[in-house]
Amino acid sequence: MARLLLFLGAILGLLTSAMYMVEPYLEQLYIFTPRELAQLSSDAISAHGNDTAAVVSYIVDNLAKKHPDHVNLEEEWIFNNAGGAMGAMYIIHASITEYLIVFGTAIGTEGHTGRHTADDYFHILKGEQLAYAPGKGVYAPEVYPQGSVHHLRRGDVKQYKMDKDCFALEYARGWIPPMLFFGYADTFFSTLDFPTLWRTTVVTGREMIGNLLQGKV
């Protein structure tokens, strides 16, 4: 056991050192930009309104034209439980430094955002998202209607609620692998839904490895 802990500690130390060294060059590794995705989401909503299936297709089709080697065209919906909130997601892109998904629910959910190693942008495609961060004099929620962007900065944390039917294009940029622990925790300590965990791992791993093989970190 002592040797295992020593080995794991060494691996963690190496990974932490590597992340620290690469940090100044992160911007050069991204293929998406928040501005690009905000504009694309706005265009999709303008074109298709509350037809969310058409909005998602519009976004994915346009991304595939611009980034043909890095977009998952197979619309694989998977349940996602994290921070007490439950919804479903379609993984459009997953790599070491970025992920892009459509996340949402047709019946509403609420939970903890997590405190992450990446900036997280929620482009609201349908419905409304509420968020709350405690502070002196803060007694009202942040409100993000359709077409708006909720930017959760790296290291910040909030309570959030997707009221009724709400779907968002969620874009994270930074260090993605450490975020997986948050995404997996509810399975082990709450839902025990291991088939969904397995499916999430298969799709995420496939996309990350596929992008790595094409030189996308």
C-alpha positions in Angstrom: 0.0 0.0 0.0 2.8 2.4 0.9 4.4 1.8 -2.5 1.1 2.3 -4.3 0.6 5.6 -2.5 4.2 6.7 -3.3 3.6 5.8 -7.0 0.3 7.7 -7.1 1.9 10.7 -5.4 4.8 10.7 -8.0 2.3 10.5 -10.9 0.3 13.4 -9.4 3.4 15.4 -8.8 4.5 14.9 -12.5 1.1 15.8 -13.8 0.9 18.9 -11.7 4.4 20.0 -12.8 3.5 19.4 -16.4 0.3 21.4 -16.1 2.2 24.3 -14.4 4.8 24.4 -17.2 2.2 24.3 -20.0 -0.2 26.8 -18.4 1.4 29.9 -20.2 0.8 28.2 -23.6 -2.8 27.1 -23.0 -4.3 29.7 -25.3 -2.3 28.3 -28.3 -3.9 24.8 -27.7 -7.6 25.9 -28.0 -9.4 25.5 -31.3 -12.7 27.1 -30.2 -13.3 30.6 -28.8 -16.0 31.9 -26.5 -16.8 34.7 -29.0 -17.2 32.2 -31.9 -19.5 29.9 -29.9 -21.6 32.8 -28.6 -22.2 34.1 -32.1 -23.0 30.7 -33.4 -25.5 30.1 -30.6 -27.1 33.4 -31.3 -27.3 32.7 -35.1 -28.8 29.2 -34.4 -31.5 30.7 -32.1 -32.3 33.4 -34.6 -32.7 30.8 -37.3 -34.7 28.2 -35.4 -36.1 29.8 -32.2 -37.4 27.2 -29.7 -36.9 24.3 -32.0 -34.0 23.0 -30.0 -33.3 20.0 -32.1 -32.8 22.3 -35.1 -30.7 24.7 -33.0 -28.4 21.9 -32.0 -28.1 20.6 -35.6 -27.3 24.1 -36.9 -24.5 24.5 -34.3 -23.0 21.1 -34.9 -23.2 21.3 -38.7 -21.4 24.7 -38.7 -18.8 23.5 -36.2 -18.1 20.5 -38.4 -17.5 22.7 -41.4 -14.9 24.7 -39.5 -13.4 21.9 -37.4 -14.1 18.8 -39.4 -11.6 16.6 -37.6 -12.6 17.5 -34.1 -16.4 17.4 -34.0 -18.5 14.3 -33.0 -21.4 14.1 -35.4 -23.0 11.1 -33.8 -25.6 12.6 -31.5 -25.2 10.3 -28.5 -27.2 11.4 -25.5 -26.1 10.3 -22.1 -27.5 11.0 -18.6 -25.2 13.2 -16.5 -25.3 13.4 -12.7 -23.0 15.9 -11.1 -23.2 18.1 -8.1 -26.7 16.8 -7.3 -28.1 18.0 -10.7 -29.3 15.6 -13.3 -29.6 16.1 -17.0 -28.5 14.7 -20.3 -25.5 15.6 -22.5 -24.3 15.2 -26.1 -20.5 15.3 -26.3 -19.6 17.3 -29.4 -15.8 17.6 -28.5 -13.6 16.4 -25.8 -9.8 16.9 -25.5 -7.3 17.5 -22.7 -7.8 21.3 -22.8 -11.4 21.7 -24.1 -14.8 20.2 -24.1 -18.0 21.2 -25.8 -21.3 19.6 -25.0 -25.0 20.3 -25.2 -26.3 19.8 -21.7 -29.9 20.2 -20.4 -33.1 18.6 -19.3 -36.8 18.8 -20.3 -38.1 18.9 -16.7 -35.7 21.1 -14.8 -32.8 20.5 -12.4 -30.7 22.2 -9.7 -27.3 21.6 -8.1 -23.7 22.6 -7.4 -21.6 23.8 -10.3 -18.4 22.3 -9.0 -15.1 24.2 -8.6 -13.2 23.6 -11.7 -9.7 23.8 -13.4 -11.3 25.4 -16.5 -13.5 28.4 -17.4 -17.0 27.2 -18.2 -19.3 29.0 -20.6 -23.0 28.2 -20.7 -24.7 29.4 -23.9 -28.4 29.2 -23.1 -30.2 27.7 -26.1 -33.6 27.2 -24.6 -35.2 28.2 -21.3 -33.6 30.0 -18.5 -30.8 29.3 -16.1 -30.6 30.8 -12.6 -27.4 31.1 -10.6 -26.5 32.2 -7.1 -23.2 33.0 -5.3 -23.4 34.1 -1.7 -22.1 37.4 -0.7 -22.9 40.6 1.3 -26.1 42.1 0.0 -26.7 39.3 -2.5 -30.3 38.3 -2.2 -31.4 37.9 -5.8 -30.4 35.3 -8.4 -28.3 35.8 -11.5 -30.7 35.3 -14.5 -29.6 33.9 -17.8 -32.4 33.8 -20.4 -32.2 32.2 -23.9 -29.4 33.7 -26.0 -27.3 34.8 -23.0 -24.0 33.4 -21.8 -23.2 32.4 -18.2 -19.4 32.5 -17.6 -18.3 30.5 -14.6 -14.7 31.5 -14.1 -12.1 28.9 -13.2 -12.0 28.3 -9.5 -15.4 29.9 -8.8 -18.4 28.0 -7.5 -22.2 28.7 -7.6 -25.5 27.1 -7.0 -27.4 26.8 -10.3 -30.9 25.9 -11.5 -32.1 25.1 -15.0 -35.8 25.9 -14.7 -38.3 23.6 -16.5 -37.0 22.7 -20.0 -33.6 24.3 -20.4 -30.7 23.4 -22.7 -27.3 25.0 -23.1 -24.2 24.7 -25.2 -21.5 24.3 -22.5 -17.9 25.1 -23.4 -15.0 24.5 -21.0 -11.5 25.6 -21.7 -8.6 24.8 -19.4 -7.6 21.5 -17.8 -10.4 19.0 -18.5 -9.2 15.7 -16.9 -9.5 17.0 -13.3 -13.1 17.9 -14.0 -14.0 14.2 -14.5 -13.8 13.5 -10.8 -16.7 15.9 -10.2 -18.6 14.3 -13.1 -18.0 10.8 -11.7 -18.6 11.3 -8.0 -22.4 11.2 -8.0 -22.2 7.7 -9.5 -20.2 6.3 -6.6 -21.9 8.2 -3.8 -25.5 8.5 -5.0 -26.9 7.0 -8.2 -24.8 3.8 -8.6 -25.7 4.0 -12.3 -22.5 2.3 -13.5 -23.8 1.5 -17.1 -24.2 5.3 -17.6 -20.7 5.9 -16.1 -19.3 3.3 -18.5 -21.0 4.9 -21.5 -19.7 8.3 -20.4 -16.2 7.0 -20.0 -16.2 5.2 -23.4 -17.4 8.3 -25.4 -15.2 10.8 -23.5 -12.1 8.5 -23.8 -12.8 7.9 -27.5 -13.1 11.6 -28.3 -10.0 12.6 -26.1 -7.8 9.8 -27.6 -9.0 10.5 -31.1 -8.2 14.2 -30.8 -4.8 13.4 -29.3 -4.0 11.2 -32.2 -4.7 14.2 -34.5 -2.4 16.4 -32.4 -5.2 18.2 -30.5 -4.2 18.3 -26.8 
